[in-house]
Amino acid sequence: MTNVLGLDLETAEALLRANGKPVRLVEVRSKKGGKGFDRRVIKTVESAGETIVWWSAFKTEIDNPSVT
């Protein structure tokens, strides 16, 4: 299996599909539901001929850019 752990979701999905793998995406969220926009792969498993990709959105931007 192609290692896509930590990659952004679009790149990971494209790599897996380019290798002829059916892909199923599963979103993982915290109960608080933070407002992240950086979608990253956190887990992958091959099962029944497909690759299951768990992903989550991370907040990687600072809220108050005036603080340095």
C-alpha positions, 0 to 999 in steps of 0.5 A: 500500500502507498503510504499517504499518512499525513498528506493532504487529502486531495494528494493522498486520494489522487495517489491511491486512485492512480495506483488503481485503488478504490478509495473510501473517505471517512471524516473524523471530527472532534466533539467541539468541531474546530474550524480547520481547513487543512485536510490531512490523512490520519489513518489508512487501512486496506479492506475488501479490495479498497483503501479506507482513508480516515481524514481530519481538518486541522487548524494551521492558521493563527487567529490573531495575526497582529500578535508577533 
